[in-house]
Amino acid sequence: MTFTEKDLIIPQDKLKAGTTHWQSPSNIAIIKYWGKHGVQLPRNPSMSFTLQNALTETKLSYKPKEEPTAGIELDFLFEDAPNEAFRSKLVTYLDSLLPFYPFLEQLSLKIQTVNSFPHSAGIASSASSMSALALCLCSIEDDFFGTLGDDTMFDRKASFLARLGSGSAARSIFGGAAVWGQTDLVAGSSDEYAVSIEDQLHPIFKSLHDDILIVSSEEKAVSSRAGHRLMDKNPYAPTRYAQAHERLSALLPALKNGDIEKFGEIAENEALTLHGLMMTSNPSYLLMEPKTIAMIQAIRIYRKEQNVPVYFTLDAGPNVHLLYPEEYISDVRGFVHSELANLLDEGTYIPDFVGEGPEEV
Ligand code: 2P0
């Protein structure tokens, strides 16, 4: 499916103004997407949980352009203030969609976006922001052309458009958990968009917690975009891509059976593999910080000594995601306050858990 089958141009007498408004969450990958090719196509399938609290809310207003002009006309406010750097990235993204969405050239657009988490918290916002915007775009398509009335089609198209903005955003369209990238293990999976695997989750994973322990909120030295590019010449890349398939094939049964130990083993291995790939890139780089490692050691000791199933994963940055089943919340929070508080940047952690996915506002 390429989503180019219809010529989406609005007839002159049907042009009108309107607004669409979505909130969409971030996600945390367990099997990591790291390495891409072509137009935002993944080198391996990835799996993530969709979060509940870390959200972007995006309002997209549109009206007919006063004068027909070529290209995208966009006004942009981030947290109520103009932001030229973000605006220019969005113009590039929307321009890249013109082959699918020629009608965007007929409209004058205004995007207003806010995040539920502090911009400076060091939490990647590309998954939540690009998925929220993609959902708004699909609402406009459906409003003008009535082409996405079917929920599966709507979500699939939103995931496809989100992916073109940021790969990991493809997975945020679905509540619970999603897989992005073609694999024989998941029916209907595709490199072009993510699919839901919510119905393949044991209840223990539907309410899994993810407390995001903030080690540093500074902007990272190497962007994910640059990190993906470095995979092209990483000598371990072919083995890594094969490993991601193997790990997914071990993870899916664990998710279904509620095997938290197996899940945790894979999650931690994936996190360290991701950072190992950064260290073995050329030039090599390190996004973990001493406090990241101190937290990892403390988590492993606590788990062993107290027999509490709490595991970590890492995103492309120094912050630690603490994953654990709902029933252990008071044990784990006690551990965070007593053993990890002095490692947290300004004492900050962001409590989150597996969520239900985007919502139209
Ligand atoms: C993931 N990450 O699977 C991996 C693991 C971070 C660590 O995808 O270039 O912002 O926009 O497609 O999605 C972060 O990279 O990259 C990412 P682009 P993205 O979530």
Boltz pocket constraint, residues with backbone or C-beta under 6 A from the ligand:
constraints:
  - pocket:
      binder: B
      contacts: [[A, 27], [A, 28], [A, 29], [A, 31], [A, 32], [A, 33], [A, 34], [A, 40], [A, 46], [A, 124], [A, 126], [A, 127], [A, 163], [A, 165], [A, 166], [A, 167], [A, 168], [A, 169], [A, 224], [A, 225], [A, 228], [A, 274], [A, 314], [A, 315], [A, 316]]
      max_distance: 6.0
